[in-house]
Amino acid sequence: MELTTEPQKRHTLSVLVDNRPGVLARVTTLISGRGFNIDSLSVAETMEPDVSLITLIVSGSPKIINQIIKQIRKLINVIKVTDLTQMDYVERQLVMVRVRTIDENRAEIMRLCEIFRGKVIDVSPKSFTLEITGGESKLRAVLALLDQFGIEELVSTGLTAIARSAPPKK
Amino acid sequence: MTTLSGAEILIECWKKEGVEVIFGYPGAATVDIHHHLENSGLKFILTRHEQAAVHAADGYARSTGRPGVVLVTSGPGATNTVTGLGGANMDSVPVLVFSGQVGRMLIGNDAFQEVDIVGVTRPVTKHNYLVMSTSELAQTVKEAFYVATSGRPGAVLVDLPKDVLAGQAEFDYPRKIHLRAYQPHLTPHPRQVQKAVKLLKSAKKPIIYAGGGVISSGADEELRKLAELLTIPVTNTLMGLGGFPGTHELSLGMLGMHGLYRANMAIQSADLILAVGARFDDRVTGALASFAPEAGIIHIDVDTTSIDKVLSVDVPLVADARQALKAILEALGPVPDYDQSGRRQWLEKIANWNAKFPLTYDRTFRDGIKPQAVIEAIYRLTSGKAVIVTEVGQHQMWAAQYYIYQSPRQFITSGGLGVMGFGLPAALGVLVARPGSTVIDISGDGSFLMNVQELTTAVEEKLPVKIAILNNGCLGMVRQWQELFYSRRYAATLLKHEPDFVKLAEAFGAKGLRASSFDEVEPVIVEALNSPGPVVMDFRVCPEELVYPMVPGGKGLDEMILHRPEEPPA
């Protein structure tokens, strides 16, 4: 396949798999083996304990994404692959961030946290730890604002996503 | 229910699956299995390298359609199977490798002969397993056979820790298997069949492009019926040779990089391509931008990922090739209506291409041996009925061009991965599967040395393989590229020192024969065919002979080089 100049687009793929050792590795090596980066990844059990859901974000041209989806579908342990980008969906990510504080800005940081519907989950004399969930753009905005006070440490989950209504049958 | 050890369970599972022979090499991690295998009634063939064991099982599978089974030890035993697994998997051959593993408590501890073989082989297998308890073993083996042989067949590895093999469990072989996440799609969609039929009837210049899927699904009869019913010419891929009778008047021979002029020109001029069990490999299509510019495409493949991977197709038919062709035949009815006079013109056009540039070489040449002449002599002297196995390189292409294959599973070659050293062990696998048949490994002096140790296996197991080395003193296919595209700088391709292949054969206990002149070719072949055991034939062929036609990299199929350029390229 030629290295394409086609427009790259981010795709959020929802991959339902058997909850067994090695399945995540099968999915990720398939993508990395073709030289593509996984921008974000999250995995958790579903309501059925023997089934897991992998949500991953990859960028590529439509042709490449299409091929990646088919290749993932071909894996023996993969039950279903949905490209959420093709439908109406909601995505969320959880960020925990420790911000340096001084007496003068604590109130302002708390207000900011409230505006973005975050939570203060730990308080120490010189810092707050906040928990914020949201889509990518919201998180980018809030982190930019918090950065002016000084971010000491930041951890984040991968994005996870859900379709707004049951996906249409094909 | 009886309680058995893991090793005994494994052997019972093999019996339930109808396995008759296992290829492999023992080691500390598998000694328990060999202990029980000895009195099991199953045959074990000891190859002299694990890679060869996989190729032998692969040859066995390709010649029968039944899965080939391999047993190797942990660590290096397992890593040596990687090339074999990759080759079988790329060519959709059902091969199962059972590898020993260190005990469960030692996994991950850098134990002696430990390697994460499931991790290593993940990209070269259809699927693989690490069995973590004796009670799961039977279920896993059942699943492994099912996955290897169903849908698009492929290679599967099952890794067996030593203590799982030593542990005890009740043996209960599952009769059926249901995998929620794996259900191959075998029956064609009726609406797509109708679309295909409509296109097939209205096409003016149709061509069938048939690949290995025709052979693995057993669709050769249906393919012939369809071609004859609508008078459609058929070109085969390297993997598809034998899937359509090579002497049939509708047969165009192989297409692609070293395909026949008429086949490539027909593809480029066709208005409809029916692709059956083929995947538009880069060695077939040449430059994609100029591939079959006027053609609509119907694509039958059991593997969804093959469809729209390389080219976008007009009618995708995800199905088993045989079932799809059956459905098309049924929908066409016994006397379909199509433009018969148009078809005559199309076939005439193709015949004219062939008259203009037939597949040929200098047949009058007597100052040495042309490699093509050796293939033609083998064809004559075996009445076209031998099973031909090849290594990889120029000899492989000549074997594809100059031996005419009439039936499926008659031509066995490493296509997708292109594994030098495949032929000799694969030929042994064919002989194990089909005792008494004439099996010839067409080889090169480069490839032959890649698994030459298997001459020992041939002699020991009394497998009368006939090896025809087209000895040109160089790594010919790469040398060909150097001559044509790399200003004749023959870097790393001239084999300055080679063993005496006749003496080498004799040292192994096989027969060695040599032909250095044209007149010696036939007598050597006759003697080899009449000898009871393995024979190595050393044909000293002209090193400057190149494989033509050739589509250079990045060129379209109609831009073939047809013969040696008059002047050396700059």
Interface residues (C-beta under 8 A of the other chain):
Chain A: V17 D18 P21 G22 A25 R26 T29 L30 G33 N66 Q67 K70 Q71 R73 K74 L75 I76 N77 V78 I79
Chain B: V118 G119 R122 P123 K126 H127 L130 V147 L179 R180 A181 Y182 D303 T304 T305 D308 K309
